[in-house]
Amino acid sequence: MRATKYVGECDENECPGAFTTDRGSYLFQGDAVTDHGMSIPAGEGIMEVPASIVKELVKKAIRDGLV
């Protein structure tokens, strides 16, 4: 899989962000959350991503014709 930074708050990939992939999907970088109280399958995880990242992702994806 190849991932490319799409939106984010810093350039060093040390902050929350969203990435596009060569599979036509998105990856999200954020804080891992373990106290969510949900039952999720092995190999999956829950992460917290700031609303500002999601808003920026949606605006940019619309502008770029991805949605």
Buried (B, 14 or more C-beta within 10 A) or exposed (E): EEBEBBBBEEEEEEEBBBBBEEEEEBBBBBEEEEEEEEEEEEEEEBEEBBEEBBEBBBEBBEEEEEE
